[in-house]
Amino acid sequence: MKQFFSIVAAAMISVGAFAQLPDGSMAPDWTATDINGVEHNLQSYLDQGMTVILDFSATWCPPCWAYHNTHILRDLYDAFGPNGSGDLMVFYMEGDDTTTQADLEGTGTATAGDWITGTTYPIIDNAGSIFDDYAGEYFPTIYTICPDGILVESGQVSFEDHVAAAFADCENTITGPAPLCSYNGDAASCGGAAWMASTEMSNFGPDNVTSATFEVTLNGNTDIVNWTGDLASGSTVTVDLGEYTETGDLNVSLVEVNMMDWAAAEDVTVIGSVESTTYVQVRVTTDNWPEETGWVINDDMGNEIASVAVGSLAGSADTPFTWDVGLGDLGCYTFTMYDAYGDGLYSSQYGNYADGTAGVYSMDGDMEVGVVFEYDGASGIEFAEANAGMEATTVAGIVEGALSSTVNVFPNPTAGATDIEFNTKAAGMATVEVYNLIGERVVFNTLGNLPAGLNRANLDLSGVEAGIYLVNLNAGGETTTMRVTKQ
């Protein structure tokens, strides 16, 4: 299904090439009803002196979904829309009429996720005819339309660039205060300790922000936080939202600014922690798209302890991996798993593909003594980012297994470049030798003096013929041999 979507997108780019409306064109007017039954007319907003941003996307489009999840358009609408300064409108325009309401909700067969939840601006479904009027060629296509009706393709740019396109470039102005809030408080609580909620408030409007009212809701219980001050245009302040001990779903809503009603909200999940030893194993069995998967473990200061970058597992579909991680000191750590497409390891939704799994396990030597995190793609749960907290309360040593039991080679088979990942018990010189099946050495690499622990080396087989090769790895005073197939 993912491959099918990319083919469709490529076809859209090629059909009607160079026909898209150029910058400086007059935007075609339209009238449409959003998914909540509210009718909108482009010209009526322009007549009010508002700049209008149109995001022509499709529910199945990966780059559309990735940009949607930056929340840049939501932030623009919250700060400058009708419930903000009143100077801007933003619309999501579903440009593929074959998609369904279920696809918008994230439960259909042609979707990258839930497009509705958390989207504060209007969603126009079945906007294919409007997309045609704009001579659309590809998704996403994002236009900024000035109050005089002149459009430019502003694209997937930053918040600041959109502000420039919507106001300075349109010779339009922001009226009144225009605060934008971004949560910057704690996102985890370790060992049941209290944590602090806060938000960074920036003023993009010409008028000072002198008061703000927040509704802070944690697991359904709401507190009111009032802030007073004198936040000038272009300035930023951190607003203390209180101390909490309970973890869970946090919603921070800005409901009043300078005694005027406001509507801007942000959702955060504050995670707790699970007790662990100072030695954990990360185990991942990839799905059919391993290049989307990655993970990182950070300490409570944000320092990286261990990681596997998104993209580094490319070519290793349906492959089990195990990584031994020594946390070092007692204390608090966070495990974060990433999926670049946003659908977790739930491959079976796209056809006859095996779902992946992932877990983090507390270890004592070679014995598993606890579970920090577990995920099975077969559950149907999708994510772009999943988090788990752990508190290392017990010192445990990493099992000193043989080198052969710690080696991962990926991708295998390989078209040329492959990675060898391994744990060594002791520091020392390391080499890699590659032999063909008649005993001829075809590659010899000196890896240098490597430290004990987790190491990774690149092996380039682009210069050898297709076939099966034996790879000898000598590291930490041990030697192991593995089989690698060159395609």
FENGI-V649287 format. One record per residue. OMEGA is omega in degrees with one decimal (NA if undefined). Layout:
omega = [OMEGA:OMEGA]
This chain:
omega = [177.8:178.7:-179.9:-179.3:-178.8:177.3:177.8:-179.5:179.4:178.7:-179.2:179.5:-173.9:-177.5:177.9:-177.5:178.8:179.9:-176.4:-178.2:179.7:174.9:-177.9:177.5:173.5:-176.9:175.3:178.4:176.7:173.2:-177.1:179.5:-178.1:-173.7:176.0:176.4:-179.8:-179.8:179.9:174.9:-176.5:-172.9:-179.3:176.9:178.0:179.6:177.1:-179.8:-178.2:168.1:-176.9:176.1:177.4:177.0:175.0:-177.9:174.6:-173.3:-176.4:-169.5:-178.0:179.6:175.1:-178.0:179.7:-179.2:177.7:-175.1:167.7:179.7:178.9:-179.6:176.6:179.2:177.0:-178.8:-178.3:-177.5:-170.6:-178.5:-176.8:177.7:174.9:-179.1:176.4:-174.3:-169.7:169.0:176.2:177.6:164.5:-177.6:178.5:-171.2:179.6:-176.0:178.2:178.3:-171.3:173.4:178.3:177.4:175.6:-178.9:179.0:-178.3:-178.2:-177.3:-178.3:-174.1:174.5:-179.6:-178.6:-178.0:-171.7:-176.6:179.0:178.0:-174.3:-178.7:-174.5:175.8:177.8:177.3:177.7:180.0:-178.6:-179.1:176.4:176.3:177.5:179.1:178.1:178.5:-176.6:-178.6:-172.4:174.7:-9.5:169.2:-176.3:179.6:166.4:-177.0:-179.8:180.0:177.6:176.1:-179.6:-177.1:168.0:174.1:-176.5:172.9:-176.0:-175.9:-177.7:175.7:-177.0:178.9:175.8:177.8:179.1:-179.0:-174.8:-174.0:-177.4:-177.8:179.0:-173.9:176.6:-177.1:171.8:-179.1:175.9:176.2:178.3:-179.3:172.2:-176.8:178.1:-176.3:179.0:178.9:-179.8:177.2:179.9:175.0:-175.5:176.0:178.9:-179.0:176.9:177.7:-174.8:174.1:177.3:177.6:176.1:-178.3:178.1:-178.6:178.8:-179.2:-179.3:-178.0:179.1:171.2:-176.6:177.0:178.1:177.6:179.8:167.0:-177.8:-174.2:178.2:179.9:175.1:179.7:-170.5:170.7:175.8:178.6:178.7:177.4:172.1:-179.1:179.9:-175.6:-176.2:176.6:-179.7:-177.3:-178.1:177.2:173.6:-178.7:178.1:-177.8:173.8:180.0:-176.9:173.6:178.1:175.0:179.0:-174.8:-178.3:173.9:177.7:-177.8:172.3:-170.5:-179.6:177.7:-179.5:178.2:176.5:177.8:-178.4:178.6:174.8:-174.5:177.3:179.7:-179.5:171.5:178.1:-173.8:173.2:-177.9:174.7:178.5:179.7:169.4:177.9:177.2:178.0:171.9:171.6:-178.8:179.3:165.7:-174.3:172.8:-175.3:-179.3:-174.5:-178.8:-179.5:-168.6:173.9:178.2:177.5:170.1:179.1:173.2:-173.7:174.7:-179.9:179.2:-179.5:178.0:178.8:-179.5:167.4:-173.9:171.6:-178.8:-174.8:178.7:-178.9:178.9:-177.1:178.9:174.3:-175.9:176.3:176.3:174.1:177.3:174.7:-176.4:172.0:-176.9:177.9:-173.7:168.6:-179.8:-170.4:-177.8:177.0:173.2:177.6:176.8:-176.1:167.5:-171.4:-178.3:178.8:-178.8:-179.7:178.5:-175.6:-175.5:-172.7:178.3:-177.7:-179.4:-175.4:-180.0:178.3:175.3:178.1:177.3:177.3:177.3:172.7:-171.9:176.4:-172.8:168.8:-170.1:178.7:-178.1:174.9:-175.5:179.2:179.5:176.3:-174.1:173.8:179.9:176.0:-179.8:179.6:177.2:-176.9:179.1:179.2:178.5:166.7:180.0:176.9:-174.0:173.6:177.6:176.2:176.9:178.8:-176.6:-176.4:177.3:177.1:179.3:174.0:-179.8:-178.9:-179.9:178.3:179.0:-176.2:-177.2:-176.1:-173.7:169.6:176.3:-177.7:-8.4:177.0:11.0:-178.9:175.4:-179.9:-178.0:175.5:-179.9:173.1:-179.6:-173.5:174.6:176.4:-178.9:-176.0:175.3:177.9:178.8:180.0:177.7:174.6:176.6:179.6:-179.2:171.4:-172.4:173.5:172.2:179.1:176.1:-175.8:178.3:171.9:179.9:170.6:-176.0:179.5:-178.8:-174.6:176.8:172.8:179.0:-175.2:177.8:177.9:178.4:177.2:177.8:-177.4:178.3:-176.8:-177.2:179.5:-178.9:176.7:179.2:-179.3:-178.0:175.2:-177.6:176.3:176.7:175.5:-176.9:176.8:179.7:178.8:178.3:174.6:-179.5:178.6:-178.7:-179.8:178.8:174.5:-178.7:NA]
